[in-house]
């Protein structure tokens, strides 16, 4: 330790003028208010200038001293002065580099000291009313600053040593650095493309720490073993540095590959399930022990086959992982290429072909996310709204079929696409009311345009007047549109616009307390409300008349799918229960006579009322402490599809599981 301190003191004493220069520079922030900048207060200006000078001076000194304090002495044959004394190599290496680090950090602190003593708040928390802020606290910010300076000192010393020796090993250094950077670029892009962001940042931090350790070890070996021989020191430095970095990079790549090599059965929590018309589902969840990775899968519930898809439509917590053809034979999704948000490539999978792998039509979205990616019933075509146009392609070849501009004046957030059972494409758009020349407000209108995707010809276009509100749902056959009207002063009201007849009818119940509504698969409207701590289901016929009403002795009710056309799965919380999954009861409601038959406790339906009756999605349930299960609606018998390792049901009301969430 005495030898280390002796070297450290000597190096710092030789450079005492640096401290004098820093003391002079520390007076500059105090004079900053004299610039008379009216937009900034004096303390803010002094603090900002002090911080800027502190960072600039400290990083500049770290670069200069790190590149010269050892490498220059070695290149000019002056390092032998230290080895001629009874000083160990580690003391020489540590004393010199520690002196460079302490002088860089100390100078930066000295420059900002006067402003800090005046109470100007010299920290890294943002200045002058800007929104930028690290918000990590003073201790954490100082730690980051010190770590960055230490890395710069070590890195500049290694690079300077490699350059000053003028050895052919420099070419090997450049080649090794290029190969390592390319390797890490490819591996990091795998994580980014899969949206494994926590794993990406964790691996990046681990590699940064490994880089600091490798630089410290390599420069220490250079001094201790290479002593005063520049070329020998360079070789030892290179072999140690690139060897350690290669091991670190391979370990990081192995961890990244392990994170991505996940199966549906590795999911600790299943978060989203979207059933296809057949036996497949698209699902997403949290993978156990994989840095918070939330993979998305296409999963065959019968055979257990699966394909992980890095779906690009996972935005703002909204699940939109894949679109399915009505016959259940094909799935289509968007996938990022590389680590950036764009371009987006269209991918497809043949669900009815065992062992099929994702294929890529030659369709790429270079910038901007397409909206409403839909697949034709036979799976041969797909369409999307993109950059103000309705676009359609052949799925196999990627050949463009149509490109039609969207009429101006329509709400961009209220535009939908649907493939009709006939194969035609229907575009829906809501036009907001505007004031006429006479000062009277005109009515909103919904534009419904049918397009033949094979020819690009508009088959029919119809405008349906509505009183206002939002399009909230479209019936499975595409002919009925649910428009919701909400005001602060009255309960929600609903209008049903029928594209086939052009009629617009009211979907309001007789008590006017309807809270939510959706379509059944046959086009009837199902709504549910709450009154006097009772939940009420309202069933409207195709003419918009309330045909049935079912009252439940509960104030918390949700709806699922239809196991057959005359029955509906519902789930509810008994009175005085906590409303969590373990206390929820699911049952099958007969829509003809109102009889409710219990299916089980602690299960919640996955499917929505719009699913085809009898399809797999109508039998899928969440099971408390049991994952995803298939329940026989006749017997209540359960078949576990994915068993979770623990329960993630924190609060069912907040999670909102199930398409028809609780009211």
C-alpha positions in Angstrom: 0.0 0.0 0.0 2.9 2.4 0.8 4.3 1.8 -2.7 0.9 2.5 -4.3 0.5 5.7 -2.3 4.0 6.9 -3.1 3.3 6.5 -6.9 -0.1 8.1 -6.5 1.3 11.1 -4.6 4.2 11.6 -7.0 1.9 11.7 -10.1 -0.5 14.1 -8.5 2.2 16.4 -7.2 3.8 16.6 -10.7 0.5 18.0 -12.0 -0.4 20.5 -9.3 -1.0 23.2 -11.9 -4.2 21.3 -12.9 -5.7 22.1 -9.5 -4.8 25.8 -9.9 -6.4 25.9 -13.3 -9.5 24.2 -11.9 -9.7 26.8 -9.1 -9.6 29.6 -11.7 -12.3 27.9 -13.8 -14.5 27.6 -10.8 -14.9 31.4 -10.8 -16.4 31.4 -14.3 -19.9 30.2 -13.2 -20.1 33.0 -10.6 -19.7 35.5 -13.4 -22.4 33.8 -15.6 -25.3 36.1 -14.4 -23.4 39.0 -15.8 -24.3 37.8 -19.3 -27.8 39.2 -18.6 -29.9 36.4 -20.0 -33.5 37.4 -19.0 -34.8 33.9 -19.6 -32.8 32.4 -16.7 -32.5 33.2 -13.1 -29.0 33.8 -11.6 -28.8 30.6 -9.5 -30.1 28.5 -12.4 -27.5 30.0 -14.8 -24.7 29.6 -12.3 -25.6 26.0 -11.6 -26.0 25.1 -15.3 -22.6 26.6 -16.2 -20.9 25.0 -13.3 -22.3 21.6 -14.2 -21.3 22.0 -17.8 -17.8 23.0 -17.0 -17.4 20.3 -14.4 -18.4 17.6 -16.9 -16.3 18.9 -19.8 -13.2 19.4 -17.7 -13.4 16.1 -15.9 -14.0 14.0 -19.1 -11.3 15.9 -21.0 -8.8 15.3 -18.3 -9.8 11.6 -18.0 -9.1 11.3 -21.8 -5.8 13.2 -21.7 -4.4 11.7 -18.5 -5.6 8.2 -19.3 -3.9 8.2 -22.7 -0.6 9.6 -21.4 0.1 8.8 -17.7 1.2 5.2 -18.5 1.5 4.9 -22.3 3.7 8.0 -22.8 6.1 6.9 -20.1 6.3 3.5 -21.7 6.7 4.8 -25.2 9.4 7.3 -24.1 11.3 4.6 -22.1 10.7 6.5 -18.8 8.7 3.8 -17.0 12.1 2.1 -16.1 12.5 4.8 -13.5 9.8 3.2 -11.4 11.0 -0.4 -11.9 14.5 0.6 -10.9 13.0 1.3 -7.4 11.7 -1.6 -5.3 8.2 -1.0 -6.4 5.8 -3.9 -7.5 4.3 -3.7 -10.9 0.7 -3.5 -9.4 1.6 -0.5 -7.3 3.0 1.3 -10.4 -0.1 0.5 -12.5 -2.6 1.2 -9.7 -0.9 4.4 -8.6 -0.6 6.0 -12.0 -4.2 5.1 -13.2 -5.7 6.0 -9.8 -3.9 9.4 -10.0 -5.4 10.0 -13.5 -8.9 9.1 -12.2 -8.7 11.1 -9.0 -7.4 14.2 -10.8 -10.2 14.0 -13.4 -12.9 13.6 -10.7 -11.4 16.0 -8.2 -11.0 18.7 -10.9 -14.6 18.4 -11.9 -15.8 18.6 -8.3 -13.5 21.6 -7.7 -14.9 23.5 -10.7 -18.5 23.2 -9.4 -17.6 23.8 -5.7 -18.2 27.6 -5.5 -21.6 27.4 -7.2 -22.6 24.5 -4.9 -21.6 26.5 -1.8 -23.8 29.3 -3.0 -26.7 26.9 -3.0 -27.1 26.7 -6.8 -27.9 23.0 -6.8 -25.1 21.6 -9.0 -26.4 18.1 -9.7 -27.6 16.1 -12.7 -31.3 16.7 -12.2 -32.0 19.1 -15.0 -31.7 22.9 -15.4 -33.4 25.9 -16.8 -36.9 24.5 -16.8 -36.0 21.6 -19.2 -37.8 18.3 -19.1 -34.6 16.3 -19.2 -33.7 14.8 -15.8 -32.0 11.7 -14.6 -33.8 11.9 -11.2 -31.5 9.3 -9.6 -30.4 11.4 -6.6 -27.1 13.0 -5.9 -25.3 9.9 -4.7 -26.3 7.8 -7.7 -25.5 10.6 -10.2 -22.0 11.0 -8.6 -21.5 7.2 -8.9 -22.4 7.2 -12.6 -20.1 10.1 -13.1 -17.2 8.4 -11.3 -17.8 5.1 -13.2 -17.8 6.9 -16.6 -14.5 8.6 -15.7 -12.9 5.3 -14.6 -14.0 3.6 -17.8 -12.6 6.5 -19.9 -9.3 6.4 -18.1 -8.9 2.7 -18.6 -10.1 2.7 -22.2 -7.9 5.7 -23.3 -4.9 4.1 -21.6 -5.4 0.8 -23.6 -6.0 2.5 -26.9 -3.0 4.8 -26.4 -0.7 1.9 -25.6 -1.9 0.0 -28.7 -1.2 3.0 -31.0 2.1 4.2 -29.5 3.8 0.8 -29.8 3.3 0.8 -33.6 3.1 -2.9 -33.6 1.5 -5.2 -36.2 -0.7 -6.3 -33.3 -2.7 -3.1 -33.8 -4.2 -4.7 -36.9 -5.3 -7.7 -34.9 -6.8 -5.3 -32.3 -8.8 -3.6 -35.0 -10.0 -6.9 -36.4 -10.9 -8.2 -32.9 -12.8 -5.0 -32.1 -14.7 -5.2 -35.4 -15.7 -8.8 -35.0 -16.7 -8.3 -31.4 -18.8 -5.3 -32.2 -20.5 -7.1 -35.1 -21.2 -10.1 -32.9 -22.7 -8.1 -30.2 -24.8 -6.1 -32.7 -26.3 -9.2 -34.1 -27.0 -10.7 -30.7 -28.5 -7.5 -29.3 -30.8 -7.1 -32.3 -32.2 -10.6 -31.5 -33.3 -9.4 -28.1 -34.6 -6.1 -29.4 -36.5 -7.7 -32.3 -38.1 -10.1 -29.7 -38.9 -7.1 -27.5 -36.9 -8.6 -24.6 -36.0 -5.1 -23.5 -35.2 -5.9 -19.8 -32.9 -8.7 -21.0 -31.3 -6.3 -23.5 -30.5 -3.6 -20.9 -29.5 -6.2 -18.3 -27.0 -7.8 -20.8 -25.8 -4.3 -21.7 -25.1 -3.4 -18.1 -23.3 -6.7 -17.5 -21.1 -6.2 -20.6 -20.2 -2.7 -19.5 -19.1 -4.0 -16.1 -17.2 -6.9 -17.8 -15.6 -4.3 -20.1 -14.3 -2.3 -17.2 -13.0 -5.4 -15.4 -11.3 -6.7 -18.7 -9.7 -3.3 -19.3 -8.4 -3.1 -15.7 -7.0 -6.7 -15.8 -5.4 -6.2 -19.3 -3.7 -3.0 -18.4 -2.5 -4.5 -15.1 -1.0 -7.6 -16.9 0.6 -5.2 -19.4 2.5 -3.3 -16.7 3.2 -6.3 -14.3 4.4 -8.8 -17.0 5.4 -6.5 -19.8 7.3 -4.1 -17.6 9.3 -1.7 -19.9 9.0 -3.7 -23.1 6.3 -1.8 -25.2 5.7 -4.6 -27.7 5.5 -7.4 -25.1 3.2 -5.2 -23.1 1.0 -4.6 -26.1 0.7 -8.4 -26.8 -0.1 -9.2 -23.3 -2.7 -6.3 -23.2 -4.4 -7.5 -26.4 -4.4 -11.2 -25.5 -5.9 -10.5 -22.0 -8.4 -7.9 -23.1 -9.8 -9.6 -26.2 -9.8 -13.0 -24.4 -11.8 -11.7 -21.5 -14.2 -9.7 -23.7 -14.7 -12.7 -26.0 -15.7 -14.8 -23.0 -18.0 -12.1 -21.7 -19.6 -11.7 -25.2 -20.2 -15.4 -25.5 -21.7 -15.6 -22.1 -24.0 -12.7 -22.9 -25.0 -14.2 -26.2 -25.7 -17.5 -24.5 -27.9 -15.8 -21.9 -29.7 -14.0 -24.7 -30.3 -17.2 -26.6 -31.6 -18.9 -23.4 -34.0 -16.0 -22.8 -35.4 -16.4 -26.3 -35.5 -20.2 -26.2 -38.7 -20.2 -24.3 -41.8 -22.3 -24.7 -45.4 -21.7 -23.6 -44.9 -24.1 -20.7 -42.2 -21.7 -19.3 -44.8 -19.0 -18.8 -45.2 -18.1 -15.1 -48.2 -15.8 -15.9 -50.4 -16.1 -19.0 -51.6 -12.5 -19.6 -53.5 -12.6 -22.9 -55.2 -15.3 -25.0 -56.8 -14.8 -28.4 -58.5 -18.0 -29.7 -58.4 -18.8 -33.4 -61.4 -20.4 -35.0 -59.7 -23.9 -34.8 -57.5 -25.4 -32.1 -54.8 -22.7 -32.1 -54.6 -19.7 -29.8 -52.3 -16.7 -29.8 -51.1 -16.1 -26.2 -48.6 -14.0 -24.4 -47.2 -14.1 -20.8 -44.3 -13.6 -18.6 -41.5 -16.2 -18.8 -40.0 -17.6 -15.6 -36.5 -16.4 -14.8 -35.9 -14.7 -18.1 -35.5 -11.1 -17.1 -39.2 -10.2 -17.4 -39.4 -11.4 -21.0 -43.0 -11.5 -22.3 -43.0 -13.7 -25.4 -45.9 -14.2 -27.8 -46.8 -17.6 -29.1 -49.1 -19.3 -31.6 -50.0 -22.5 -29.6 -51.9 -25.6 -30.7 -54.0 -26.6 -27.7 -54.4 -30.2 -28.9 -50.9 -31.2 -30.0 -48.9 -28.8 -27.9 -47.0 -27.5 -31.0 -46.1 -23.8 -30.9 -44.3 -21.1 -32.7 -42.9 -18.0 -30.9 -43.7 -14.9 -32.9 -42.0 -11.6 -32.2 -45.2 -9.7 -32.9 -44.7 -6.0 -33.4 -48.3 -5.0 -32.5 -47.6 -5.1 -28.7 -48.2 -1.4 -28.1 -49.3 0.5 -25.0 -50.3 -2.6 -23.3 -52.9 -3.5 -26.0 -52.9 -7.1 -27.1 -53.1 -7.5 -30.9 -50.6 -10.2 -31.6 -52.0 -12.0 -34.6 -55.0 -12.1 -37.0 -56.6 -15.4 -38.1 -58.6 -16.4 -41.2 -62.2 -17.4 -40.5 -61.5 -21.0 -41.5 -58.7 -21.2 -38.8 -56.1 -22.2 -41.4 -53.8 -19.2 -41.3 -52.4 -16.7 -38.9 -50.9 -13.3 -40.0 -48.9 -10.9 -37.9 -46.4 -8.1 -38.1 -42.8 -8.6 -37.1 -39.9 -6.1 -36.6 -36.8 -6.5 -38.6 -33.8 -6.0 -36.3 -33.9 -3.8 -33.2 -35.6 -0.7 -34.5 -39.3 -0.1 -34.6 -39.3 -0.3 -38.5 -39.4 -1.8 -41.0 -42.3 -4.1 -40.2 -42.5 -7.4 -42.2 -45.7 -9.4 -42.7 -45.4 -13.0 -41.6 -47.9 -15.9 -42.0 -48.2 -19.4 -40.7 -50.1 -22.4 -42.1 -51.9 -23.6 -38.9 -53.2 -26.8 -40.6 -49.8 -28.0 -41.8 -47.9 -29.9 -39.1 -44.3 -28.6 -38.7 -44.9 -25.5 -40.8 -42.6 -22.5 -40.2 -43.5 -18.8 -40.5 -43.3 -17.6 -44.1 -42.9 -14.0 -45.3 -44.8 -12.4 -48.2 -42.9 -9.5 -49.7 -44.9 -6.9 -47.9 -43.0 -4.4 -45.8 -44.2 -1.3 -43.9 -41.2 1.1 -43.9 -42.5 3.6 -41.4 -45.7 4.0 -39.4 -47.9 1.2 -38.0 -50.7 -0.1 -40.2 -54.0 -0.2 -38.5 -56.7 -3.0 -38.6 -54.7 -5.7 -40.2 -57.4 -8.2 -41.3 -57.4 -11.5 -43.2 -59.9 -12.8 -45.7 -62.2 -15.7 -44.7 -60.2 -18.1 -46.9 -56.8 -16.8 -45.8 -55.7 -15.8 -49.3 -55.7 -12.1 -48.8 -55.1 -9.5 -46.2 -55.7 -5.7 -45.9 -54.8 -2.8 -43.7 -55.2 0.9 -43.2 -51.9 2.7 -43.9 -50.9 6.3 -44.5 -54.4 7.4 -45.3 -55.2 4.5 -47.8 -57.0 1.2 -47.8 -54.5 -1.4 -49.0 -54.9 -5.1 -49.8 -52.4 -7.8 -50.9 -52.3 -11.5 -51.8 -51.0 -13.4 -48.8 -48.9 -16.0 -50.7 -47.2 -13.8 -53.3 -47.4 -10.4 -51.6 -48.9 -8.9 -54.8 -50.7 -5.6 -54.2 -54.4 -5.8 -55.0 -55.7 -2.4 -54.3 -54.8 1.1 -53.0 -57.7 3.4 -52.4 -57.4 6.8 -50.6 -59.5 7.3 -47.5 -62.1 10.1 -48.0 -61.1 13.3 -46.2 -63.1 14.6 -43.2 -63.4 11.3 -41.4 -62.1 10.6 -37.9 -58.8 8.8 -38.2 -59.4 7.0 -34.9 -62.8 5.8 -36.0 -61.8 3.8 -39.2 -62.3 0.1 -39.4 -61.7 -2.7 -41.9 -63.6 -6.0 -42.1 -63.6 -8.9 -44.6 -67.2 -10.0 -45.2 -68.2 -13.6 -45.5 -68.5 -13.0 -49.3 -64.8 -12.1 -49.5 -65.4 -8.4 -50.2 -63.6 -5.9 -48.0 -65.7 -3.3 -46.1 -64.3 0.0 -44.9 -66.1 1.9 -42.1 -65.4 5.5 -41.2 -67.1 8.0 -38.9 -67.6 11.5 -40.1 -67.9 14.0 -37.2 -70.7 16.6 -37.2 -69.8 20.1 -38.4 -71.6 23.4 -38.3 -73.6 24.3 -41.4 -73.6 27.7 -43.0 -76.8 28.4 -41.2 -75.2 27.8 -37.9 -77.0 24.5 -37.3 -75.1 21.3 -36.4 -75.3 18.5 -38.9 -75.5 14.9 -37.8 -72.6 12.5 -37.7 -72.5 9.8 -40.3 -70.9 6.4 -40.8 -69.5 5.6 -44.2 -69.6 1.9 -45.1 -67.9 1.1 -48.4 -67.7 -2.4 -49.9 -64.7 -3.1 -52.1 -63.9 -6.1 -54.3 -60.2 -6.8 -53.4 -59.7 -8.8 -56.6 -60.5 -5.9 -58.9 -60.3 -2.9 -56.6 -63.8 -1.9 -57.6 -66.1 -0.2 -55.2 -69.2 -2.4 -55.0 -71.3 -0.2 -52.8 -71.0 2.8 -50.5 -73.6 3.8 -48.0 -73.7 6.7 -45.5 -75.7 6.1 -42.3 -76.7 9.1 -40.2 -76.2 8.8 -36.4 -76.6 11.2 -33.5 -73.0 11.1 -32.4 -70.7 9.0 -30.3 -68.2 6.4 -31.3 -68.2 3.1 -33.2 -67.4 0.5 -30.5 -68.1 -2.8 -32.2 -69.0 -4.4 -35.5 -71.1 -7.6 -35.7 -69.3 -10.8 -37.0 -71.1 -10.6 -40.3 -70.0 -6.9 -40.7 -73.6 -5.6 -41.2 -74.3 -4.1 -37.8 -72.4 -1.3 -36.2 -72.7 -0.4 -32.5 -72.4 3.3 -31.8 -72.0 4.4 -28.2 -73.2 7.9 -27.0 -71.8 9.0 -23.7 -72.5 12.3 -21.9 -71.6 13.5 -18.4 -75.2 14.1 -17.5 -76.9 10.9 -18.6 -76.2 7.1 -18.8 -74.7 5.7 -22.0 -77.0 5.2 -24.9 -76.5 3.0 -28.0 -77.4 3.1 -31.6 -77.4 0.1 -34.0 -76.6 1.0 -37.6 -77.6 -1.7 -40.1 -75.5 -1.4 -43.3 -77.8 -3.8 -45.2 -81.0 -1.9 -44.6 -79.7 1.6 -43.9 -81.7 1.7 -40.7 -80.4 3.2 -37.4 -82.3 2.0 -34.3 -81.9 2.7 -30.6 -80.3 0.0 -28.4 -81.3 1.6 -25.2 -83.0 -0.5 -22.5 -86.2 0.6 -20.9 -84.5 1.7 -17.7 -81.7 3.6 -19.5 -78.8 2.3 -17.3 -76.9 0.2 -19.9 -73.2 0.4 -19.2 -71.6 -1.9 -21.8 -72.8 -3.7 -25.0 -71.4 -6.0 -27.6 -72.7 -8.3 -30.4 -73.3 -12.0 -30.3 -72.2 -14.1 -33.2 -75.6 -14.1 -34.8 -75.8 -10.2 -34.8 -78.0 -9.8 -31.7 -76.9 -7.1 -29.3 -76.0 -8.1 -25.7 -75.8 -5.3 -23.1 -75.4 -5.4 -19.3 -76.1 -2.8 -16.6 -76.3 -2.4 -12.9 -79.2 -1.2 -10.7 -79.8 -1.5 -7.0 -76.8 -3.7 -6.5 -78.1 -6.1 -9.1 -76.6 -6.9 -12.5 -78.9 -7.0 -15.5 -78.3 -8.6 -18.9 -80.3 -7.2 -21.9 -80.7 -9.1 -25.1 -81.8 -7.1 -28.2 -83.1 -8.7 -31.3 -82.0 -7.9 -34.9 -84.6 -5.0 -35.0 -83.1 -3.4 -31.9 -85.9 -4.3 -29.6 -85.1 -5.6 -26.1 -86.3 -9.2 -26.3 -85.1 -10.6 -23.0 -83.8 -9.4 -19.6 -81.9 -11.4 -17.0 -81.5 -10.1 -13.5 -78.7 -11.5 -11.3 -78.3 -11.1 -7.5 -74.9 -9.6 -7.9 -73.5 -6.2 -8.7 -70.4 -7.6 -10.5 -71.0 -9.4 -13.8 -69.0 -10.3 -16.9 -69.8 -12.3 -20.1 -68.0 -14.9 -22.1 -68.7 -16.8 -25.3 -71.5 -19.1 -26.5 -70.9 -22.8 -26.2 -74.0 -23.2 -28.5 -76.4 -20.6 -30.1 -78.9 -20.7 -27.3 -76.6 -20.4 -24.3 -74.0 -17.9 -23.0 -71.2 -18.2 -20.4 -71.3 -15.6 -17.7 -69.2 -15.0 -14.6 -70.1 -13.1 -11.5 -69.0 -12.4 -7.9 -71.4 -13.4 -5.2 -72.6 -10.6 -2.9 -70.1 -9.6 -0.2 -67.3 -11.5 -1.9 -63.9 -9.8 -2.6 -64.4 -10.0 -6.4 -61.1 -11.8 -7.0 -60.8 -14.8 -9.3 -60.9 -17.4 -6.6 -64.4 -16.3 -5.6 -65.8 -15.7 -9.1 -68.4 -18.2 -10.3 -68.9 -19.1 -14.0 -72.0 -20.6 -15.4 -74.0 -21.2 -18.5 -77.1 -19.0 -19.0 -79.9 -20.4 -21.2 -81.0 -17.4 -23.3 -84.5 -18.8 -23.8 -85.6 -19.6 -20.3 -83.1 -17.7 -18.2 -81.9 -20.8 -16.3 -78.3 -20.4 -15.0 -76.3 -23.6 -14.5 -73.0 -23.4 -12.6 -69.8 -24.5 -14.3 -67.4 -23.9 -11.4 -65.8 -21.5 -9.0 -62.5 -19.8 -9.6 -62.7 -19.9 -13.4 -63.2 -17.0 -15.8 -64.0 -17.4 -19.6 -61.4 -16.3 -22.1 -63.6 -16.0 -25.2 -65.8 -13.1 -26.2 -69.5 -13.2 -27.2 -68.7 -12.7 -30.9 -66.9 -16.1 -31.2 -68.6 -18.8 -33.2 -70.7 -20.9 -30.9 -69.1 -24.2 -30.1 -65.6 -23.2 -31.1 -62.6 -23.8 -28.9 -62.5 -20.2 -27.6 -66.0 -20.7 -26.1 -64.6 -23.5 -23.8 -61.3 -21.8 -22.7 -61.1 -20.4 -19.2 -58.6 -18.8 -16.8 -58.3 -20.9 -13.7 -57.1 -19.5 -10.4 -53.8 -21.2 -9.5 -54.1 -23.4 -12.5 -53.4 -21.4 -15.7 -55.4 -22.0 -18.9 -58.0 -24.7 -19.0 -60.6 -26.1 -21.3 -64.0 -26.7 -19.6 -66.7 -29.0 -21.0 -69.9 -26.8 -20.9 -72.1 -29.9 -20.4 -70.2 -31.6 -17.5 -67.9 -28.9 -16.2 -64.9 -31.3 -16.6 -61.6 -29.4 -16.9 -58.6 -30.1 -19.1 -55.4 -28.2 -18.2 -53.8 -26.7 -21.3 -51.1 -24.5 -19.7 -50.4 -24.9 -16.0 -48.9 -21.8 -14.4 -46.2 -22.0 -11.7 -48.0 -19.6 -9.4 -51.0 -17.3 -9.3 -50.8 -13.8 -10.7 -54.3 -12.7 -10.0 -53.7 -9.6 -8.0 -57.0 -7.8 -8.5 -59.4 -9.0 -11.1 -61.2 -5.7 -11.4 -57.9 -4.0 -12.4 -56.6 -6.7 -14.6 -59.9 -6.9 -16.6 -59.4 -10.5 -17.8 -62.0 -11.8 -20.2 -63.5 -10.0 -23.1 -66.6 -9.0 -21.2 -65.1 -7.6 -18.1 -66.9 -7.1 -14.8 -69.2 -4.2 -14.2 
